[in-house]
Amino acid sequence: EPATTMSYCNLSLSQDRKMIFSTDVTTVLAFTAIGLSAIGFLLNLVIILALLSSRRLRGVVTTPLVIAVSVGDFLWSICILPILAIKFYTRSWDTVGSCNVFPVLELVILGASVLSLMFITINRTCLLFFQERVTKIFTVRTSLLLILLCWLFPLCLLAPSITGSWGQIGLDNFTQGCIIMKDSEGGSPLAIFNDLIFIIPFVTMFICIIMDFTKLGVGSKGEKTSVSEFLFFLMLLLIFLMFLMCFLPGFLLSRLDPCYDYPILHAISTVTVWSCVIITPTIILSTQRSYRTAVVLLARRLLSSTSTEQEGQSNNKRISMVIPKYETSQCNEI
């Protein structure tokens, strides 16, 4: 039986089964989660299939990291958002099921996606400054190792809470959420995770964005900045702004309003985190022509294969209609 308490606060509300959010708010949150889940599923699945089916893009060192981000958003869309939608619609975790590993799965997927975004920024910045050297260091194999690190780091940090050796998993009656909370000794990896997953990517991406802007700005006086370089910089800048929009409100609220004195702000910050599953793929597709081309080629392949299959079925029907007539005519001649 999971522990039941309220994170950060010890108010009377934790003694009953009520939520801090009103019924109207939880209904909106539930349908928002369903909508984002459906759109995020389609968008990220398209990107994953398009990039994997493109021979040219598969050889680019950044592609595995982009796919890793899309995989994380895809998993968030199909594994996390539907469960959260059920929780908010019923206003109870009891209808969801067991509360054993969900918060670890939720945060590991989130952490892996954020770290993958950070490594994309690092990769492109290094390629911009040290192209000749970096191409020997950053390879597809290196990108795969970085992806593995992105998943192992949050998993190793949060896994002890499953066994209760550092923190514990339990139900928070304040939000009806399955969360990682402090154990009997007051230990929990959640605070460290939140700090590392926000501060490290924020500082890293901010420095990289400034370096990229400086490099492209200086290069425009002497060397002409290519359109592809500018668009990739634009993608990184938009991703950084998206990161701030989605994660900064929750990061600040967890420290300034831990007791949910302003529940509507917490509801808004929750939605901003969820929206990453559609904002990130939208930014990637809108700023990268090669990715859009890969999507178009994938669509053409699917349409051509569908039309070929339909033609095959049509030909089979024609053959099945011709054969009996032929056999009948032969019988009449005999």
TORKESE-72862 format. One record per residue (C-alpha): x, z, y. Coordinates in steps of 0.1 Angstrom, whole numbers. Example, Ala and Ser with C-alpha at 12.3 -4.5 7.8 and 13.67 -1.06 7.14 Angstrom:
2
+-------+-------+-------+
!     x !     z !     y !
+-------+-------+-------+
!   123 !    78 !   -45 !
!   137 !    71 !   -11 !
+-------+-------+-------+
***
This chain:
334
+-------+-------+-------+
!     x !     z !     y !
+-------+-------+-------+
!     0 !     0 !     0 !
!    16 !   -11 !    33 !
!    21 !    14 !    61 !
!    -5 !    15 !    88 !
!     5 !    23 !   124 !
!     7 !     9 !   158 !
!    39 !    -6 !   172 !
!    56 !    11 !   201 !
!    25 !    32 !   210 !
!     7 !    62 !   195 !
!   -28 !    59 !   210 !
!   -62 !    69 !   195 !
!   -70 !    32 !   190 !
!   -46 !    32 !   160 !
!   -68 !    56 !   141 !
!   -97 !    31 !   137 !
!  -101 !    -5 !   127 !
!  -106 !   -19 !   162 !
!   -85 !   -45 !   180 !
!   -72 !   -45 !   215 !
!   -84 !   -81 !   220 !
!  -121 !   -87 !   226 !
!  -142 !  -108 !   203 !
!  -142 !  -138 !   227 !
!  -105 !  -137 !   230 !
!   -99 !  -135 !   192 !
!  -124 !  -164 !   187 !
!  -105 !  -186 !   211 !
!   -72 !  -176 !   195 !
!   -86 !  -185 !   161 !
!   -97 !  -220 !   170 !
!   -66 !  -226 !   191 !
!   -45 !  -217 !   160 !
!   -65 !  -242 !   139 !
!   -62 !  -270 !   164 !
!   -24 !  -265 !   169 !
!   -20 !  -262 !   131 !
!   -37 !  -296 !   126 !
!   -18 !  -314 !   154 !
!    15 !  -298 !   146 !
!    11 !  -307 !   109 !
!     6 !  -344 !   118 !
!    32 !  -347 !   145 !
!    60 !  -330 !   126 !
!    52 !  -347 !    93 !
!    55 !  -381 !   111 !
!    88 !  -372 !   126 !
!   102 !  -360 !    93 !
!    91 !  -390 !    73 !
!   102 !  -415 !   101 !
!   137 !  -400 !   104 !
!   142 !  -398 !    67 !
!   131 !  -434 !    62 !
!   155 !  -447 !    88 !
!   189 !  -457 !    74 !
!   204 !  -459 !   108 !
!   192 !  -425 !   120 !
!   201 !  -408 !    88 !
!   238 !  -414 !    96 !
!   236 !  -398 !   130 !
!   249 !  -362 !   130 !
!   221 !  -349 !   152 !
!   193 !  -362 !   129 !
!   195 !  -334 !   103 !
!   192 !  -308 !   131 !
!   161 !  -326 !   146 !
!   146 !  -328 !   111 !
!   153 !  -291 !   106 !
!   134 !  -283 !   138 !
!   105 !  -305 !   127 !
!   105 !  -289 !    92 !
!   104 !  -254 !   108 !
!    74 !  -264 !   130 !
!    58 !  -281 !   101 !
!    60 !  -250 !    80 !
!    48 !  -229 !   109 !
!    18 !  -252 !   112 !
!     8 !  -251 !    75 !
!    19 !  -216 !    65 !
!    16 !  -193 !    95 !
!   -10 !  -206 !   119 !
!   -39 !  -209 !    93 !
!   -33 !  -173 !    83 !
!   -33 !  -161 !   119 !
!   -64 !  -181 !   126 !
!   -82 !  -163 !    97 !
!   -69 !  -129 !   110 !
!   -82 !  -135 !   146 !
!  -115 !  -150 !   135 !
!  -123 !  -121 !   112 !
!  -106 !   -96 !   134 !
!   -90 !   -80 !   103 !
!   -60 !   -85 !    80 !
!   -81 !   -75 !    50 !
!   -95 !  -110 !    47 !
!   -60 !  -125 !    47 !
!   -47 !  -107 !    17 !
!   -14 !   -89 !     9 !
!     9 !   -78 !    37 !
!    42 !   -79 !    19 !
!    65 !  -107 !    32 !
!    44 !  -125 !    58 !
!    62 !  -111 !    89 !
!    96 !  -120 !    74 !
!    84 !  -155 !    66 !
!    69 !  -159 !   101 !
!   100 !  -148 !   119 !
!   125 !  -166 !    96 !
!   108 !  -199 !   103 !
!   106 !  -192 !   140 !
!   142 !  -181 !   141 !
!   155 !  -211 !   122 !
!   137 !  -235 !   145 !
!   150 !  -219 !   176 !
!   186 !  -218 !   163 !
!   183 !  -254 !   153 !
!   174 !  -263 !   188 !
!   204 !  -244 !   201 !
!   227 !  -263 !   177 !
!   213 !  -296 !   189 !
!   222 !  -287 !   224 !
!   257 !  -276 !   214 !
!   262 !  -308 !   194 !
!   252 !  -331 !   222 !
!   272 !  -312 !   247 !
!   304 !  -314 !   226 !
!   298 !  -351 !   219 !
!   295 !  -357 !   257 !
!   328 !  -339 !   265 !
!   349 !  -344 !   234 !
!   335 !  -375 !   217 !
!   367 !  -386 !   198 !
!   374 !  -351 !   184 !
!   339 !  -340 !   178 !
!   330 !  -369 !   157 !
!   356 !  -357 !   131 !
!   342 !  -322 !   132 !
!   305 !  -327 !   136 !
!   294 !  -347 !   106 !
!   262 !  -349 !    86 !
!   276 !  -323 !    62 !
!   285 !  -300 !    91 !
!   249 !  -303 !   104 !
!   236 !  -294 !    70 !
!   258 !  -263 !    69 !
!   245 !  -253 !   104 !
!   210 !  -257 !    92 !
!   217 !  -234 !    63 !
!   232 !  -209 !    87 !
!   200 !  -211 !   109 !
!   179 !  -200 !    79 !
!   203 !  -175 !    64 !
!   209 !  -156 !    96 !
!   173 !  -144 !   103 !
!   166 !  -141 !    66 !
!   196 !  -117 !    60 !
!   187 !   -98 !    91 !
!   150 !   -93 !    83 !
!   150 !   -91 !    45 !
!   159 !   -54 !    43 !
!   125 !   -46 !    58 !
!   108 !   -60 !    26 !
!   124 !   -33 !     5 !
!   121 !    -6 !    32 !
!   159 !    -1 !    34 !
!   159 !   -10 !    71 !
!   125 !   -10 !    87 !
!    92 !   -15 !    68 !
!    63 !   -40 !    67 !
!    29 !   -26 !    76 !
!    -4 !   -32 !    93 !
!    -7 !   -27 !   131 !
!   -43 !   -16 !   138 !
!   -38 !   -22 !   174 !
!   -35 !   -60 !   168 !
!   -46 !   -62 !   132 !
!   -12 !   -78 !   125 !
!    12 !   -76 !    96 !
!    44 !   -67 !   113 !
!    79 !   -53 !   108 !
!    78 !   -17 !   121 !
!   102 !    13 !   121 !
!   108 !    32 !    89 !
!   107 !    69 !    85 !
!   142 !    72 !   100 !
!   133 !    51 !   130 !
!   152 !    20 !   120 !
!   140 !   -15 !   123 !
!   157 !   -50 !   126 !
!   128 !   -63 !   147 !
!   142 !   -53 !   181 !
!   177 !   -67 !   173 !
!   161 !   -99 !   160 !
!   140 !  -104 !   191 !
!   170 !   -99 !   214 !
!   194 !  -122 !   194 !
!   168 !  -150 !   189 !
!   160 !  -151 !   226 !
!   192 !  -141 !   244 !
!   218 !  -161 !   224 !
!   199 !  -194 !   225 !
!   189 !  -189 !   261 !
!   225 !  -183 !   273 !
!   239 !  -210 !   251 !
!   214 !  -237 !   261 !
!   216 !  -228 !   297 !
!   254 !  -232 !   297 !
!   252 !  -264 !   278 !
!   226 !  -278 !   302 !
!   247 !  -270 !   332 !
!   278 !  -286 !   316 !
!   258 !  -317 !   307 !
!   244 !  -320 !   342 !
!   279 !  -316 !   357 !
!   294 !  -342 !   333 !
!   267 !  -368 !   339 !
!   267 !  -361 !   376 !
!   304 !  -366 !   379 !
!   303 !  -396 !   356 !
!   278 !  -413 !   378 !
!   304 !  -416 !   405 !
!   330 !  -432 !   384 !
!   315 !  -442 !   350 !
!   280 !  -453 !   348 !
!   258 !  -429 !   328 !
!   240 !  -448 !   300 !
!   202 !  -447 !   297 !
!   205 !  -431 !   262 !
!   228 !  -403 !   275 !
!   204 !  -396 !   304 !
!   173 !  -396 !   281 !
!   190 !  -372 !   257 !
!   199 !  -349 !   285 !
!   163 !  -351 !   297 !
!   152 !  -341 !   261 !
!   176 !  -312 !   261 !
!   164 !  -301 !   296 !
!   128 !  -303 !   286 !
!   134 !  -284 !   254 !
!   152 !  -257 !   273 !
!   122 !  -254 !   298 !
!    98 !  -254 !   268 !
!   119 !  -226 !   253 !
!   115 !  -205 !   284 !
!    78 !  -212 !   288 !
!    71 !  -203 !   251 !
!    93 !  -173 !   245 !
!   101 !  -157 !   279 !
!    66 !  -143 !   284 !
!    65 !  -125 !   250 !
!   101 !  -113 !   254 !
!    92 !   -97 !   288 !
!    59 !   -83 !   277 !
!    74 !   -66 !   246 !
!    94 !   -45 !   271 !
!    72 !   -42 !   302 !
!    39 !   -38 !   284 !
!    45 !   -25 !   248 !
!    11 !    -7 !   248 !
!   -10 !   -38 !   256 !
!   -23 !   -25 !   289 !
!   -29 !   -62 !   298 !
!   -41 !   -77 !   265 !
!   -50 !  -111 !   280 !
!   -14 !  -116 !   290 !
!    -4 !  -109 !   254 !
!   -30 !  -134 !   241 !
!   -16 !  -161 !   265 !
!    20 !  -154 !   254 !
!     9 !  -157 !   218 !
!    -6 !  -191 !   224 !
!    26 !  -202 !   242 !
!    47 !  -194 !   211 !
!    23 !  -213 !   189 !
!    24 !  -243 !   211 !
!    60 !  -250 !   202 !
!    48 !  -268 !   171 !
!    34 !  -296 !   192 !
!    55 !  -294 !   224 !
!    88 !  -299 !   207 !
!    79 !  -330 !   187 !
!    61 !  -345 !   217 !
!    93 !  -340 !   238 !
!   115 !  -355 !   210 !
!    93 !  -386 !   206 !
!    87 !  -392 !   244 !
!   123 !  -391 !   253 !
!   140 !  -408 !   223 !
!   132 !  -445 !   219 !
!   151 !  -447 !   186 !
!   128 !  -420 !   172 !
!    97 !  -439 !   184 !
!   110 !  -470 !   168 !
!   115 !  -452 !   135 !
!    78 !  -440 !   137 !
!    66 !  -476 !   144 !
!    86 !  -489 !   115 !
!    72 !  -462 !    92 !
!    37 !  -471 !   103 !
!    43 !  -508 !    96 !
!    57 !  -500 !    61 !
!    27 !  -479 !    53 !
!     2 !  -505 !    67 !
!    20 !  -533 !    48 !
!    21 !  -514 !    16 !
!   -16 !  -506 !    20 !
!   -25 !  -542 !    27 !
!    -4 !  -554 !    -3 !
!   -22 !  -529 !   -25 !
!   -56 !  -541 !   -13 !
!   -46 !  -577 !   -19 !
!   -34 !  -568 !   -54 !
!   -68 !  -551 !   -61 !
!   -86 !  -581 !   -46 !
!   -66 !  -605 !   -68 !
!   -74 !  -584 !   -99 !
!  -111 !  -586 !   -91 !
!  -109 !  -623 !   -88 !
!   -91 !  -627 !  -121 !
!  -116 !  -604 !  -138 !
!  -144 !  -626 !  -125 !
!  -127 !  -659 !  -135 !
!  -118 !  -649 !  -171 !
!  -153 !  -643 !  -183 !
!  -165 !  -677 !  -169 !
!  -136 !  -694 !  -187 !
!  -143 !  -676 !  -219 !
!  -180 !  -685 !  -217 !
!  -173 !  -722 !  -211 !
!  -150 !  -722 !  -241 !
!  -177 !  -706 !  -263 !
!  -202 !  -732 !  -252 !
!  -178 !  -761 !  -260 !
!  -173 !  -746 !  -295 !
+-------+-------+-------+
***
